Amino acid sequence: MLRIFNFRFGYRLYSVKAAKKDAKRYTDTINLPKTKFPNRLSSAKREEQERLILEKKIAVSYEYQEQHLAGKGEPTFVLHDGPPYANGQLHMGHAVNKILKDITLRQRVAHGQQVSYIPGWDCHGMPIELKATSTAPGQNALEIRKKSRSFALEAIKSQKEEFSSWGILANWQKDNIYMTFQPEFIVNQLQMFHHLYEKGLVYRDLKPVYWSPSSRTALAEAELEYDPNHISPSVYVRFALSPSAFNEKNKKIYALVWTTTPWTLPSNQAICYNASLEYVLVRLSDHKPDELYLLASALVADFEANTQLKCEIVQTVKGNSLDKLSYKHPIDKDQSNLPFFDASHVQDSKGTGLVHTAPAHGPEDFLVSLTKKIPVKCLVNEEGIYTKEAPEFLRGKSVLEQGNPLVLEHITNDVVCSSTMEHSYPIDWRTKQPVIIRASEQWFINTEKLKTTAADALEQVEIYPRTNAEASKKALLTQLQKRPYWCISRQRAWGVPIPVFYSRETGKVVLNSALINHLCDLLRQEGSIDFWWAKSVDELVPSNILKELGYKAEDLVKGSDILDIWFDSGSTWSAVLKKDKVADLYLEGYDQFTGWFQSSLLMSIAARGTAPYKALFVHGFTVDEKGYKMSKSLGNVISPKQITKKYGTDALRWWVASHGTQHMSITVSDKLLQQAAENLSKVRGTLRYLKGVIGERQTDKELLLNLDKSYLNRYLLSQLVEFESEVEQLYKAYEYNRVVACVQNFLANQVSAIYVHLIKDRLYCGDDRELLAIRQTLTQCYEQLCKSLWPIVPFLVEESWSYYDVEGGAFHQQKVQAKSEWKDSEATEVVNAALDVKRLINQQAGEVNTWHLAVTIKGSKLDLLQKLQNTLGESVRNSELCEILQVGSVTILQSDNHDLEIALTTLQTSLCPRCRRYSLEDNGEQETCQRCSEVLEARN
């Protein structure tokens, strides 16, 4: 590489003769780029063009790559589709997700690798069922299922059409999709349920679970959202201890408990403490002097700050001495000897160090009940209403709406202090209403048995983008470790039934492989699982299986629960990829750390001991330009349909590629979309120019690339090798925003600013051999650009390609690969050295037309420049060095001076009226320069 650190200019000015007035026009003799590929399209024309490309090119491209890339090179790349919900219209989040997946698939196909991608839909669940029941309340399960299925199919039809219109690479023509209500999908699910049941990983138990009164069903962690501004009571309640406590005669002693759920107090069964803590008995200001209150010593100051009550410490008590205490229930006066239990979940970080324990309404409380064998008393039904077993003043009342005030009113004398607090509280992700924790008989997956294996498997999983990989993996591991158990049963109608029966007498689960196989056969025959609700037990279970089970039909009760939709989607790998396959990639939003990423991992670990994916790609969520989440209530929703209508589908795809991979908040704004459309217009302009130069595709022309001696041609081909390699690496790292930047940079610099700019004279005015070499060089450039752009903007590439390959070939049928022999370090060094000199000349030339300049270059290290002009000591006008420097002539002089000296002289001669580069001879006999005269003579 030529390095110039010091240089001196000699600059002499002469008058310039006026060029003769053109005697004739030479426009028709110039090789101007010509193409019918339009510079821009009207909105109507663009829509029509996109429709034609979809029908003729994109629609068949998935099947084409299946047939022609199978067994070639790398193994099939499997991207497993996380199923979107079959409900409602598509939004920008769908666009980000599906287009990122499509770019991922297309870049693999562009590099000759077969892909496997089957789009899917999650068809069951609460939102669809709520829509079905809202039209006509009081329907039975079969009626609900019929309407729900209809709603889901309608949504799938609409969403599928829109996905297809975005150019998503899939076999839409043959409807090769999966839906979680398809018979074979459900067959796979029933068999997996039984398989996990036989392994002891699926079981039924009474446990407290998140319960949604608004939906009347249990919820999993992934089905929760959190309201950060929820208002709850903040209440200090006293529990009267037995008179013998602490030997304090003539004193009334109370345990102080802090709670934000007074509605659970009727179910209280114990008070928990921590034996390692220190406790104190205190006398409270504004209370009777004979009343003493027990709490943790470390929380006295906190209690005083929250209640404005002063505490006088009367006695210090060791935590391990509290095990003999007992207390009276604050509501049920018949319970007067309730226990204190040591429990590690009790801490001195907040509250009083004493925890009200209701096993039906808390996970830790429930674990205490198992250890201490105390009853689990649930006084709340599925609708969040107190049952007839509750105290009379609460029966039939809502725990969330009326429970807290009614309980506090009833125990008003035992309320030491009452206020409210704002905090984060779980809500139903669909209804947005608060949930409660409620004990009920449910089905569970034993996640404790799976966590270690799952965590080990995750360590082998690659996570993208790389910049967030460690944080993403930590988040997934944290969510996995936090999960206590997975409740997989739901109390609804629209879903896959849990295929079990129960003994009418004992409640024991009745299930075996023969029963599952029979139900699967029935499902295949019926074409729907609706028969579970339509048939009676004796219609569902044949006599031979009843005999095998040891029951009569009348002794059995059919299960009424359905499977959690996360069990549905968590098993998709098994139904879609089949038993032994592992996906190369799952690509979804970061919310799936608690959802599909986790449920799929747990299901796959449970069934076969391995992760269902080799890599995860995690993208963000769309927000408006102010950073707000898009919602109808805020009026800031921009739909994909609006964007494609205004800017075109490729503009939407370009925006996704530019902004969808590097940030967790993906901004959607008219400004960014307009910017995407403008950038795409520039790309279109470049493709159009290249297309105009190279003309239609030629298959029988003599290839000159290996014989061509032009350093500029060799330079561009070498740059193409590097460009292809860099783009491929960025694609495989899922850094699509950097692909966009790389393409734009390459177009602006190596293609436009250097090559196209410098070869214009040769292109427009050169001889046929020079023109052919340029065309063949730019043909390779055009094809490489199409290869790099096709994954992101397939409509533009296929449209452009249709003007190039007039025989009707599509780009997806091409194999484009730069040749390794094009890599040319010599050409790169030589051209870069000349460009260094050109920059120095331009700094001094100012506004002067540099073709009028004669340049003298003097120095000791001129080897690289001499490759472009090997004559020393003479003025040369037609060298490639003159072409790169864009000057009239160059004289190279060897000297002993290490500094480079550049002298500029303005030529006096007139420029050729045809090429405007070479000077005319002084004798005035020729109308054009010698080069142009020879070209014109050869053509005639």
N, C-alpha and C positions, 0 to 999 in steps of 0.2 A: 504494500500500500504506500503510495506516495504521500509523504508528510511534508507540509509547507509551514515553517515556523517564521521565517523572515523573508520578505520580498520587497523589491523596489520597482516602481513603475516609471517608465519613460513615456510621455504622452504628447504627441505632436498633432496639431490640427491643420488640415488643408481644406481649401474650398472643394466642394463636391459638384461635379458637373450634373446639370439637370438631365434626367433620363429623357431619351427621345419619346415623343408622344407615340403611344402604341399604334402601330399601323394596322394591326389586326388583333382580334381577341383569341386567347388560347384556352378558354375555359373548357372547350370540348376535348382538349387534348390532355387534360388533367385527370388523374385517377382518383376522383372524389369518392368517398364511401357512399354506397347506395344500398338501401334496404326498404322493404315494405313494412318492416317491424315498426309500429307506431311509437312515437315519443311519449304519448300519453293516451289514456282512454277516458271517454266520458263515463259517468256513473252507470248509465244504461248499458253501454257497450262492455264495460268491465264486468257487470253482472252476467251478461250473456256469454262473455269469454270464459268466466269462471265455471259456468254451467257446462259449457262444452268440454273444458279441460277435465272436469269431474267425470263426465260421462265417458269420454274417449280415452283418457290417460290414467287419471288417479284411481278410478273405479277398478281397473284391472291390475294395478301395480302390485298389490299385495299377493295375489295369486301368481303373478308372473315371477316374483322373487322366490316364492315357495318352489316353483317348478324348475327355475334355472340356477338358483344358488345352493340348492340342497347338496350336501356332501362335498362342497368346494371350500377348501381352505379351513377357516375356523369353524368350530361347532356352532349350531344355531343359538342365537342370542335370544333368551326368553325374558320378556318383560311381562310380569303378571299384573293385570289391571285391578286396582282397588276399586270395587264397584261403587259408582255414585248412587245416590238414593233416587229411586224411581218416583219422584214427586216434584211437581212444579217446573218452572222454566229454568233454563241454564243461566248462570251468572258468570261474572268475570273470574271467580275462583275456578269454575269448571274449565274456562278457556285456558287459564294458566296451566292447570294440571294436564289437560288432554294435549295441549300443544307442546308442552315440555316432553311428554311421553313420545309424541310423534316425531319431534326433532331427534330424540334419542334413537328411535327406530330407523329413521331415514338416513342418519349419518352412518349407521351400520351397513345398511343396504348400499349406500353410495360407495362404501369401501369393500363391497363384494361379500358381505356376510349375510347369511339368511337370518331372518328374525321370526319369532313366534309371538303373536299378540292377539288375544281374544278379549274384546271389550265385554264388560259385564255390568249388571245392575243388581243392587240390593233392593229386593222387592217387598219384604215384609216390614212390620214395625208400626209404631204408634201413630206417626203423622198421617199415614195412609188410612189407618183404621179410624182415626178421629174424623177425617174427611168423609169417610163412608157413613159413620154413625151420625154425623151432624145433619145429614140430609133427611134422616128419618129415625129419630130415637126409638128405642125399644125393639130393635131388630134382633133376631136370634143369630147364633154364630154363623150358620150357613149363609144367611142373607148378608151379614157383614163381610164374609169372605168373598162372596160373589161381587159385591160392589167394590171392595178393596182391590180385587184382581183387575177389575175393569179400569179403575183409576190408575193402577200401576202400568197396565199395558198402554193406556193412552199417553202417559208421561214418557214411557220408553220410546214409543213411536215418534213423539215430538223431539225428544232429546237425541235419538239416533239420527234423525234427519239433519239436525243442526251439527252434531259431531261430524257427520259425513261431509257437510258443506264446508267445514274448516280444512278439509283435505286430510283427515286423519287416516293413516295407513292401516287398513283392516279389511277383512273379507266381508264387506257390507253386502255385496251382491248375493252371496250365498247365506246371508244372515248368520254368519258364524259368530255368535255371541253366547254369553251365558246369563241366565237369570236365576235367582235363588229360589224361584218357585217352580222351576222345571222339574219334572218327575225324576230324572236321573240324578239331578243335583240333590234332591231330597233323599233319594235312595242312599246315596253316598253319605249323607248326613246321619241318617238313621243307623247305618252300619257303623259309622264312626262313634256315635253315642254309645252303642252297645259294646264296641271294642274298648272304649275308655272305661265303661262300667265294669267290664270283666277284669280290667287291669286294676280296679280299685281306685281309679283316679276321678271317677264321677260317682257321687253319692248324694243321698237325700238326708237332710237334717233340719232341726229347728235352730235357727240362728237369727240374730238381729241383722237386718239388711236395710239398705237405703230403700225407702218406700215412698212412692209418689201418690198421695191421696187424689191429686187431680187426674192422674192416669189410672189409678187403682191397680198398680203393679209394682213389683220389685224392680230396682234399677241397679245397673253395674256402675262402677267408678267412671267408666268412659261415657256414661249417659248423664253425667252431672255437669252443670256449669256452676259458677259461683257468683252470687250477688255481693259485691264488695260493700254495699251500703245498706245491708239488711239491719233492721232495728229489732233487737231482742230485749226482754227484761233482764236486768242484772240485780239479782236478789240474794240477800243474806237471810237464811232461814235457820231458826233454832230447833233442835231436836232434844226433847227432855230426856235426860239420862236417869237411870234407876237411882233411887235414893241413896244407895250404899256407895255410890261412886266417890272415890278419893277421900272417904272418911270426913267429909265436910258436913258437920252436923248443922242442922237448921239452915241449910243452904239449898237453893234450887240450882242444879247444874245442868247446863245445856251444851250440846255440841253445835258449833257454828258451821254451817255449810253454805257454800256459794253455788248458785245455779243460774243458768240462762234458759232453762226449760222447766219452769214450774209445773207444766202440764204433765210431766212424767212422775211427779211426786206420789200420786196414788199408787204407782207400781213399785215404789221403793221397797227393797228387801234387806238392805244392809247399809252400813257406813264403812268406807274403806279409809285406812290410814297408812302411813309408812313408818315401820318400826325403827328406821334409822334416823328419823327426824326428832327434833326436840319440840315439845308442846308446852303450852302454858295455860293456866286458868286465869282469866282476867275479869275485873269488875268494869262495867261500862258506865260512862257518864250518862246522865239522864235516864238510867235504869235503876230498878230497886237494888239496894245495897246487898240484899240476900241472894241476888242472882249472879252466878258465875258462869263464864263462857269459855269453852275449850277451843283452841286453835293452835296452829304451828307458830312457834316463837318468831321464826324468820318472816312471817307474814303479818305480824302485828302492825308494823308501820304502814304496809300496803292497805290493810283494813281501815286504819285510822284515816288515811288519805281519801279513801273511797266513800267512807260513811260520815266523816266529820265527827266521829265519836272517839272520845279519849279512852284509853285502856289503862287500867291499874293492874299490874301483874301481882297476883296473889300467891301463885304456886307454880313451880316448874315441874314438868312431868316428862319422863322418858317415853319415847314412842313405843318401845317394846312392852310397856306396862298397860297398853290400851286394850289388849286382847280379851280382858275379862269384862270389859264394859258392855252394857246393853242399853237400849233406848226404846222409847215409845214412838209408834208411828204417828206422824203429825195429823193424819186424816182418819185412818182406820184405828179407832181406839181399842179394838179387840186385840191388836197386835202390840203387846206391851213389853216384849222381851226380845227385841231384834238385835242381831249381832254386829260387832265390829270385826273387820277382817284386814289383815296386813296385805298390802298390794303394792307392787313396784311402780305401777302407773301413777300413783299419787306422788306429786312433787311439791316443792315449796317455791315454785316460780309464779304462781297466781292462785287466787282463791283463799282457802283457809288451811289447806293441808288435810282436810277431811272431805271425802267425796261421797255425795249421795249416789247410791248404787241401785239401778233398776235394770236387771238383767235383760228385760225385753227391749230396752231402748239404748243400749250402748255396747260396742264390741268388747271393751275391757270389762264392763260389768258382766257381760255374758261369760267371759272366760273365768271370772271369779265364781260365778254360779256353778260352772262345771267342776271347778276345783273343790268348792265347799259344799257342793250338792244342795244348793238351795233352789227353790222352784222359780221357774221363769213365768212371771205373771203378766200376760198381755191383755190390757183392757181396751185396746183400740182395734177397730175393724179395718177392712180394706179401703174404706172411704175416708179414713182418718177421723172416725166418729167413735166416741166412747160407747162401749158395749153395755149390756144389761148387768154384767158383773162389776162394773165400775160403781163408785158411790152414787147414790140416788141423784144428787144435785148435778152430776155430770152426764148422766145417761142421755144418749142421743145428741150430745153437743160435739161440735168440731174442735179437735185438739188445737189446731192452728189458729182458729178464729176466736174461739171462746174459752178454750182450756186454761190458758195462762191467767186471764182476769178472774175467772170463776174460782180457780184453786187459790189464788192469792187472797181473794175476798174471804174464802172459807177459813183460811189459816191466818187471818189478819193479825191475831195476837202473837203469832210466832214469827212474823216477818220483822226482822231487826232493822233492815234497811232495804228500800226498793228504789231502783232507778232504771234507766235504759242504757243500752250500749249499741253503737254502730259497728258492725263487723262483717266479715266475709262468711256467707252462709250458702250451703248447697241448694241448688234449684234444679228442677226437671228440665233437661236440655230442650225438650219439645214444648211443654206447656208454659215454661218459665215460672212455674209456681214452686213455693218452698217444699222440700221433702222432709220426711222424718225418718228416724231409725226405729224399726218395728220388727219384732221377732215373729217369724212365721216358718212353716214347713216349706223348704225350698230345695232345689237341686243345685249342687255345687261342683266345681272342679277343684281338686286339691292342689292349689298352686304351690304350697309349701314343698311338695315332693318334686316340683318342676323347676323351682327358682335357680338352684345351683347349676343344673345342666343348661338351663336357658341362658344364664349369665355367662357361662363358659362358651356357649355357642356364639353369643353376641360379640365376644372378643375377636372372633374370626371374621366378623362382618365388616366390610368396607362401608364407610359413610361419607356421602357427598352433600354439599360442597366441602372441600377439604378444609376451608377456613373455619368451618363450624364443627368439624368432625368430632373432636374430643368432647365439646360441650353437648353435642347431640347424643353421643354414645352414653355420656354420663346421665343425661336426662332420661334416656330409655332404661338404663340400669336402675336409676333411682325409682322410677315409676314401677318397675318390676318388683323391686324389693319392698316397696310400700304396700303392695297389694296383699291383703290378708287372706282372702279367698275370692273365688269368682262365682258369683251367683248366676246360674245360666237358665233359670226358669222365670217365666213371665206369666201373668194372669190375664191374658188377652185371647182374642180369637184369630187375629190375622198373623199367622206364623206357622212354623213346623211343630206339630204336636210332639211332646215328649212321649215316646211310644211304650208306655208302661201301664200295667194294671196294678191294683192294690187289693189285698185281702180285705174283704168287707169286715171281717171280724177283728183282725189284728192290725190292719194298716200296712202290713209287710209288702214290700215291692215284689211284684211277680213279673219275671222277664227271663227269656232264654233265646238262644240263637234261632231256634225253629220258629218262634213267634216273630222275630225281626224279619227273617227271610220271607215268611208268609205275608207280612205287612208290605214288604218291598214288592212282592209279586202282585199283590192287590193294587199297589200304587201304579205299577206299570200297566196293569189292565185298565184301571179307571182313568188314568191320565191326570189325576189330581189327588191330593191328600184329603180332600173334603169328606171322604167316606168316614174318616175318624169321628167326625161329628154327626154324620148321617146314620151310621149303623150302630146297632146295639152290641153288647159284649158277645152274645152267642152268634151274631152275624160276623163279628170280627175274628173270633177265635174258633177254629175248627175243633171238632170233638177229639181228634187224635192228639192235637197240641194240648187241649184241656187235660186229657188223660196223662200226657207226659208231665204237665205242670202239677198234677194232683189236685185240681180244682174243678168245681162245676161252674157253669157260666154265672149262675145267680150268686156265687160266692165272691165274684170279682167286681171291682169298681174301676171304671175307665178313668185314666188320668185326664185332668182338665187343663194342665199347664202347657205352654208352648216354650220353645227354645229362644233364648236371648238372640237378637239379630247379630250380635258379635260372635255368637257360635256359628251362625250362618256364614258370615263373611270370613271368620277365622278359619273356616274349613275349605275355602275356595281353592287353595293350593291343591288339595286332595282331589276335588271334583274336576278342576280345569287342567292342572298340570299332570294329574294322575299320581299314583302312589309314590313313585321313587324319584320324581323330578324335583329339582330345586331351581327356583327362578334366579336368573342372573341379577335381576333388579326389581325392587318395589319402589315406586316413585309417588309420594303423596305429601300433603301439607304437614307441618310440624305438630298439628293437633293429633295426628295418628300415633304419636308416642304412647298416648293412653288408649288408643283405639286399635286400628287394624294392624299396625306393626306388632303390637303386643299380643293381641288375640291370636294372630296368625302364628306368632312365635310359640306361644303356649300350646296351641293345638298341635302344631307340628312336633314339638318336643314331646308332648304327651303320646302322640300316635307312633312316632318313629325315631325319636331321640335326636333329631337334627333340625337346624333352622330352615325355614322354607325359602330363604333368600340368601344370596351371596353378598349383595350390596343394597344399601338404602340411599335414595336421593330424597332430601327433605327441602321442600320449598316453603315460602312464606304465604301471607294472606294479603288480599288486595285492600287498599285503603284509598281515600280520596286525597287530594293535594294538601289538605290540612292534617292528614294523618288519622282521620276518623274512619272507623269501620263502615263499609257501605251498608246502608239499610234503608228500607222504604220510609221509615218514620223520619229519618233525617233528610230524605229527598235527594240523596247524593248518589243514587244508583245509576251506573252506566251499563247497559246490557251489551253483550257481544254483538247482537243483531244490529244495534245502533252503529257500532263501530264499523262492522263489515259493510253496511250500507253506505256509510259516509266516506270511508277511506279504502275499503277493500279488505279481503281476507288476509292477504299477505302483510298488510300494514299491522293488523292485529297480531299476526305471528311474529313479525319483526319486533314489535313492542314486547311481546312475551320473551323472546330471545334476549333482548337488550336489558330487561329489568327483572326477569322472573327467577334468576338463579342466585343472585348475590345478596339479596336483602330479605329479612323476615317480614318487612312491611313493603309491599309492592304497590307503588303509587300509580293510580289510574287518573289521568287528567287529559283534557283536550290538548293542552300544551305538549305533553309527551307523545300523544297519539299523532298530533300534527307533525311533530318532529320526526316520528317514525315514518310517516307518509312522505315527508320531504327527503329523508335519507334514502328511502326506497326509490324515489323518483330519480335521484342521482345515480343509483346503481343501475336502474333501467336505462338511463341515458348512456352510461358506459357500455352496457351490453349491446345497445343499439349501435353505437359507434363501431364496436368490434365486429358486430354482425355485418355492418355496412362494408367494412374492409375485407372480411374473409369471404363474403358471398355465401352461396349455397354449399352444402357439404360435398367435398370432392373425394372420391375413393380411388380414382385411377391416375391421379396426378403423380408425377415424379417427386419423390421426397428429397428435398435439398438440405434438410436440417443437419445431416451428418457431414455434408460437403461445404456448408456455408461458412465463410471465413469472417463474417461480420461480428465484431465484438459485442455490439448492442444486441443482436439476436441471441448470441451465446449467453450474454448477461441475463436477459429476460428468462430464457429457458432455465438457467441455473437458479434464478430467483424463484421460479415456479416449483422447483424441487423442494426448496426450503419452505415456501408457502404451504405446499401440500402437507409436509411433515408437521409444521406448526399447527395448522388447522386441525389435522387428525388428532394430535395430542390434546388440544383444547377440547375437542368434541368428546374424546374418551374420558376426560376429567370433568365432563358436564359443565364446563365453563363457557356457556353459550354467549354470555355477554362479551367475553373476550374474543370469541369467534367473530362476532359482529364487528368489534373494534379492529380485529386483525384484517378482515376483508376490506373494511373501509380504508384502512391505512395502506394496504397493498394497492387498492385501486387509485387512491389519491397520489401515491408516491411512485412506486416502481412502474406501474402501468401508465398512468396519465402524465405525471410531472416529468418522468425520465424517458421511458421508452417511446410512448406515442408522440410526445412533444418533440423528441430529438430525431425521430425517423420520418417526420412529416414531409420533408423535402424528397427523401428517397421514395416514400410512399406515393406522393402526388405526382412526382415528375421523373422518377427513376425508370430504368429499363425493365423489361418483362421478368428477367431472372431475379432482379432485386425485389420486384413486387411479389413474385411467387414466394420468395424466402420470407418476406414480411408476413404475407398471408398465412403461411404455414406456421410461423412462430406465433402469430396472434390466434390462430386456430387452437393451438395447445393452451394458450392463455385463456381463451373463451371457454374451452371445455373444462379446465381446472376451476374457473370461476363458477361455472354451472354446478360442478361437483360440490364446491364449498357452500354454495347458496341453496341448493335443492332441498336440504333438510329443513331450512328455515322458510324459504319462499318458493314452494314448489309450483305455484300457479305462474309466477313470473318466469321461472326457468322453463317450464313446459311450453309456455306461450312463445318465448324467445326461440326455443329449440325447434318449434314447428316451422319457423321461417328459415332455419338452418338445414334441418333434415326434411326436405320437401317430399320425401317418399312416405312420410307419415310415422316415422319412428319416434318413440317417446324417450325422454332422458332416462327413465328408470330401466330401460333396456340396455344402457351403455355401460361399458367398463372403461373408466377413465383412470389412467395411472401415469404419473410422471416417470420418465426413464432415468435410472440412476446415472447413466452416462452423460446426462445433461448437466450434472453437477460440475461446475467449471470455476474453480477458485481463481484461475488466471484471468478469465474474462471479468470476474467480479472486481479483482484488484485493479485491473487496467481501467475499467470504466469509472470506478470510484476515484482513482487518481485524476482522471480527466475532469470529473465533476468537481473535485477540489479546486482545480485551476479555473474552471468555468465560474465558480462562485466568486473567485477573486477578480476575474474580468468584469463580471456583472456589477461588482461593488464600485468599480471605477468608470464603467461605461455610461452610467446614468440612463438618460432617455435616448441615447444614440442607438440606431438600428445596428446591431452587432455584425450583421452581414457586410457592413461597410468597413469593418475593422480588419486591419492586418496586424497579426500578433506575433511578437518575437519572444521566444521562451529560452532563457539562458540559465544553465546550471550544470552541476556535476552528476546529479542522480536523476537521469531522464529515461532510464530503461523502460519503465512502464509506458510512458508516453510514446516512446519510439515504436512500440508494438502497434500503435495506431497510425504512426507516420514514421516510416523508417529512413526517410531522407534527411540528412543533416546539412545545415548550411544553406539550404535553398528554400525559397518561398513556395509552398504547396497549397493549392486551392481545393483539391478534390479528395483529401484524405478523410478517414473516419474521425480523426482528431478534430479537423475543421467542423465536421458535422456535429460532434458532441459539444464543442465549444460554441457552435453557431456563429462562426466568424468567416470572413472572406478568404483569409489565408493564414497559414502558420509557418513560421520559420523556427526550427529548433537549432540552438547553438550550444555546443559543449563548452564548458568552462571549468576552471579549477575552483570557482566560488561555490561553497556549499549552499549559500542562500539562493533561492530561486528568484531570477529577475524576469519580470514580464513588462514588455514595452508594447503600447498600443499606438497604431498609426491609422488615421482615417484614409481610406482609399479614394481616389479621384474618379474612378471609372463608374459608369452607369451599370445598374443591375439588370439582369435578363428579365424581360417582361413576362416570360412564362413561369420561371421558377422563383424569381426574386431572390436568388441566392448567389449565383455566379455572375461575375462581371463580364460585360461585353468587350469584344476586342476593340482596340482604338481605331482600326481602319474603317469601322462602321459598315462593312459589307454584309455582315451577318445580322439578321433580326433577333436571333436568340443566341445564347451561349453555346459553346461547342458541345457540352453534354446534351442539352435539349435538342440541338440540331441533329445529333446522332440518333437520339431516341425517336424523333419525328421521322427521320429518314428511314429508320428500320421499320416503322409502322406503315409507311407508304410503300 
